[in-house]
Amino acid sequence: MMKQDFDKGERGSFFARWNKFIAPQATKDAAYDKIEFYLHLYFLAYSIHPINKNSTQVCRFFFQFLE
């Protein structure tokens, strides 16, 4: 199901499942930070693609992530 959320650009559902599967100690690793950054970037790019309509909300989430 997580892959379906990824493929459909459903950021909220994806990260809800993602957070259930990631061990808390893994979030302290630099590799985790890199993967999480690229995931957020993917969902931003997915949302601003011309076939999608909800770019404003995802852009806000991305900028919150960067802070």
Phi, psi and omega in degrees: 000327179296321178296322177296318177298318178298311182295330181268356180074025181272084187302312183300311180295319181299309184289333175297315178288319180305313182293334177287330186266345183267127178290142182305323180292336179290335182289351179268357183272142179297327179296323177298315179301319180294314179296316180297321177299313180295327176295315178296320178297319177301312182293329174294311180298320179299318185288331182267000175298143184305335181280351182253155187242352187253044185292328184299313182295315182291324176300319179297317179296321180295314180293327174295321178299318182294331180287000000 
